[in-house]
Amino acid sequence: MKIHSFTIGPLETNAYLVVDEVNQQALLIDPGLGSEGIYDVIIAEGLALSAIVNTHGHFDHVCGNAFFKAKTGAPVLIHREDAGIMRQAAEQARAFGFQVAPPPPPDRLLDEGDEVVMGGERMRVLHTPGHTPGGICLSGEGVVLVGDALFAGSIGRTDLPGGSTEVLLASIRTKLLSLPDDTVVYPGHGPPTTIGAERAHNPFLTGRGGMPLLLSDA
């Protein structure tokens, strides 16, 4: 499994291509504002897109869905509890001063424990509410893509509709901190980290307090 990381758009959202290099199949995770250039990488590497997966429904993680679905025909996947939030993406964007086209409806609704497959590789869905009610992480061999649940030294903001600090911290402790310490964490904003580093040093998880990463999105 190979992971391409792209930091895109004015909110510096991280989008990812997760690739099965044997079968040249890929998942596209969280294509947001300004993500269209990722299509050039898909073509250059001869990849077939198995699915477009959104870790949650906020506009800066979903507003590239329409472009990539039109270009590739890949289905759009999101947790069932965030499908409604995704439908409101254009309204969210306007509230933050951006104009985006409404994303297409999801083709598959995800639940805890589901698997998302690309070629011979698969990733397991971890339902991690708190940033949004339907936030998910995708866990694979030695890696986890966490959307806006967890960041290097911080956590996702919880001051938007459907957010809850208590719920988010419970999600992180029960779903993410149960992973091995050497698991590489790929967040929705900011640099990668590891589960061990966040367990040891993240002020939200050590009881030393901290401020959520408010750039984390709409």
C-alpha positions as CSV (number, residue, x, y, z in Angstrom):
1,M,0.0,0.0,0.0
2,K,1.3,3.4,-1.0
3,I,-0.1,6.7,0.1
4,H,0.2,9.9,-1.9
5,S,-0.5,13.1,0.2
6,F,-1.7,16.4,-1.2
7,T,-2.2,19.6,0.7
8,I,-4.7,21.7,-1.2
9,G,-6.9,24.8,-1.2
10,P,-7.1,27.9,1.1
11,L,-7.8,25.7,4.1
12,E,-4.8,23.5,3.4
13,T,-6.9,20.3,3.5
14,N,-5.0,17.0,3.1
15,A,-6.3,14.7,0.4
16,Y,-4.9,11.3,-0.1
17,L,-4.5,8.6,-2.8
18,V,-4.2,5.2,-1.2
19,V,-2.8,2.9,-3.8
20,D,-2.6,-0.9,-4.3
21,E,0.6,-0.9,-6.4
22,V,0.1,-4.5,-7.5
23,N,-3.3,-3.9,-9.1
24,Q,-3.0,-0.1,-9.7
25,Q,-6.3,0.5,-7.9
26,A,-6.7,3.5,-5.6
27,L,-9.0,5.2,-3.1
28,L,-9.3,9.0,-3.2
29,I,-9.8,10.4,0.3
30,D,-11.3,13.8,0.9
31,P,-11.0,15.7,-2.4
32,G,-11.7,19.3,-1.4
33,L,-11.1,22.8,-2.7
34,G,-8.5,22.9,-5.5
35,S,-8.1,19.1,-5.7
36,E,-8.6,18.8,-9.4
37,G,-4.8,18.5,-10.0
38,I,-4.8,15.1,-8.3
39,Y,-6.5,13.8,-11.5
40,D,-3.2,14.3,-13.3
41,V,-1.5,12.0,-10.9
42,I,-4.2,9.4,-11.3
43,I,-3.7,9.5,-15.1
44,A,0.1,9.7,-14.9
45,E,0.3,6.6,-12.7
46,G,-2.3,4.6,-14.6
47,L,-4.5,4.2,-11.6
48,A,-8.1,3.1,-11.6
49,L,-10.1,4.8,-8.9
50,S,-12.1,2.3,-6.8
51,A,-13.9,4.9,-4.7
52,I,-14.0,8.4,-3.4
53,V,-14.2,8.3,0.4
54,N,-15.1,11.2,2.6
55,T,-14.0,11.1,6.2
56,H,-16.8,13.5,7.0
57,G,-19.2,15.9,5.2
58,H,-17.6,19.3,5.6
59,F,-17.2,21.3,2.4
60,D,-13.4,21.4,2.3
61,H,-13.4,17.6,2.3
62,V,-16.1,16.9,-0.2
63,C,-16.4,19.7,-2.8
64,G,-14.1,17.8,-5.2
65,N,-16.4,14.8,-5.3
66,A,-18.4,16.0,-8.4
67,F,-15.3,16.5,-10.5
68,F,-13.7,13.1,-9.7
69,K,-17.0,11.2,-10.0
70,A,-17.6,12.8,-13.5
71,K,-14.0,12.0,-14.5
72,T,-13.7,8.5,-13.2
73,G,-17.2,7.1,-12.4
74,A,-16.0,6.1,-9.0
75,P,-18.6,5.8,-6.3
76,V,-18.8,8.3,-3.4
77,L,-18.7,6.8,0.1
78,I,-19.5,8.5,3.4
79,H,-20.8,7.5,6.8
80,R,-24.6,7.5,6.9
81,E,-24.7,10.1,9.7
82,D,-22.8,12.7,7.6
83,A,-24.7,12.3,4.4
84,G,-27.0,15.2,5.4
85,I,-24.0,17.4,6.3
86,M,-22.5,16.7,2.9
87,R,-25.8,17.8,1.2
88,Q,-25.3,21.2,2.8
89,A,-21.7,21.6,1.6
90,A,-22.5,24.5,-0.7
91,E,-24.2,26.4,2.1
92,Q,-21.3,25.7,4.5
93,A,-18.9,27.0,1.9
94,R,-20.8,30.3,1.4
95,A,-20.7,30.8,5.2
96,F,-16.9,30.8,4.9
97,G,-16.8,33.0,1.8
98,F,-16.4,30.3,-0.8
99,Q,-18.6,29.3,-3.8
100,V,-18.7,25.6,-4.6
101,A,-21.0,23.3,-6.6
102,P,-23.2,21.0,-4.5
103,P,-21.6,17.5,-4.3
104,P,-23.4,14.5,-5.8
105,P,-25.3,12.2,-3.4
106,P,-23.3,9.3,-2.0
107,D,-23.4,5.9,-3.7
108,R,-22.7,3.9,-0.5
109,L,-23.3,4.7,3.1
110,L,-20.7,3.4,5.5
111,D,-20.9,2.0,9.0
112,E,-18.5,0.9,11.7
113,G,-16.5,-2.1,10.7
114,D,-17.2,-1.8,7.0
115,E,-14.3,-2.4,4.6
116,V,-13.4,-0.3,1.6
117,V,-11.5,-2.2,-1.0
118,M,-9.0,-1.2,-3.7
119,G,-7.5,-4.1,-5.6
120,G,-6.1,-6.6,-3.1
121,E,-5.9,-4.0,-0.3
122,R,-8.6,-3.0,2.1
123,M,-9.2,-0.4,4.8
124,R,-11.5,-0.8,7.8
125,V,-14.0,1.9,8.7
126,L,-13.8,3.2,12.3
127,H,-16.7,5.4,13.2
128,T,-15.2,8.3,15.2
129,P,-17.9,10.9,15.9
130,G,-17.2,14.2,17.7
131,H,-16.0,16.5,15.0
132,T,-19.1,15.5,13.1
133,P,-21.7,12.8,14.0
134,G,-20.6,10.6,11.1
135,G,-16.8,11.2,11.1
136,I,-14.8,8.1,10.2
137,C,-11.2,7.0,10.1
138,L,-9.8,4.4,7.7
139,S,-7.5,1.9,9.2
140,G,-5.0,-0.2,7.1
141,E,-1.8,-2.1,7.7
142,G,0.3,0.3,9.8
143,V,-1.6,3.4,8.9
144,V,-4.8,5.2,9.8
145,L,-6.4,8.2,7.9
146,V,-8.2,10.2,10.5
147,G,-9.9,13.1,8.8
148,D,-10.4,15.9,11.3
149,A,-10.6,13.7,14.4
150,L,-6.9,13.9,15.4
151,F,-4.0,16.1,14.5
152,A,-0.4,16.3,15.5
153,G,-0.7,17.9,18.9
154,S,-4.3,18.7,18.6
155,I,-7.8,17.5,17.9
156,G,-10.6,18.6,15.5
157,R,-12.8,21.5,16.4
158,T,-16.1,20.7,18.1
159,D,-17.8,24.1,18.0
160,L,-19.7,23.4,14.8
161,P,-23.2,21.8,14.5
162,G,-23.1,18.2,15.6
163,G,-19.7,18.5,17.3
164,S,-18.9,17.4,20.8
165,T,-15.5,17.5,22.6
166,E,-16.5,14.7,25.0
167,V,-17.7,12.4,22.2
168,L,-14.6,13.2,20.1
169,L,-12.2,12.4,22.9
170,A,-14.0,9.1,23.6
171,S,-13.7,8.2,19.9
172,I,-10.0,8.9,19.9
173,R,-9.4,6.9,23.1
174,T,-11.5,3.9,22.1
175,K,-10.9,3.7,18.4
176,L,-7.5,5.3,17.7
177,L,-5.4,4.8,20.9
178,S,-6.2,1.1,20.6
179,L,-4.0,0.9,17.5
180,P,-0.3,0.1,17.8
181,D,2.0,3.1,18.7
182,D,3.9,2.9,15.5
183,T,0.7,3.3,13.4
184,V,1.3,6.3,11.1
185,V,-1.6,8.9,11.4
186,Y,-2.5,10.8,8.3
187,P,-4.8,13.8,9.3
188,G,-7.1,16.0,7.4
189,H,-4.9,19.0,8.0
190,G,-1.3,19.4,9.1
191,P,1.6,16.9,9.1
192,P,1.5,13.2,9.7
193,T,2.2,11.8,13.2
194,T,2.0,8.5,15.0
195,I,-0.4,7.0,17.5
196,G,2.5,6.7,20.0
197,A,3.5,10.4,19.6
198,E,-0.1,11.6,20.2
199,R,-0.6,9.2,23.2
200,A,2.6,10.6,24.8
201,H,2.4,14.3,23.9
202,N,-1.0,15.4,22.6
203,P,-2.2,17.8,25.4
204,F,-5.8,16.8,24.9
205,L,-4.9,13.1,25.6
206,T,-2.4,13.7,28.4
207,G,-4.7,16.0,30.5
208,R,-2.5,19.0,30.0
209,G,-5.1,20.9,28.0
210,G,-4.9,22.6,24.6
211,M,-6.7,24.4,21.8
212,P,-8.4,22.5,19.0
213,L,-7.0,23.1,15.5
214,L,-9.6,25.7,14.3
215,L,-8.3,25.6,10.8
216,S,-9.6,22.1,10.7
217,D,-12.4,23.2,8.5
218,A,-16.0,24.3,8.1
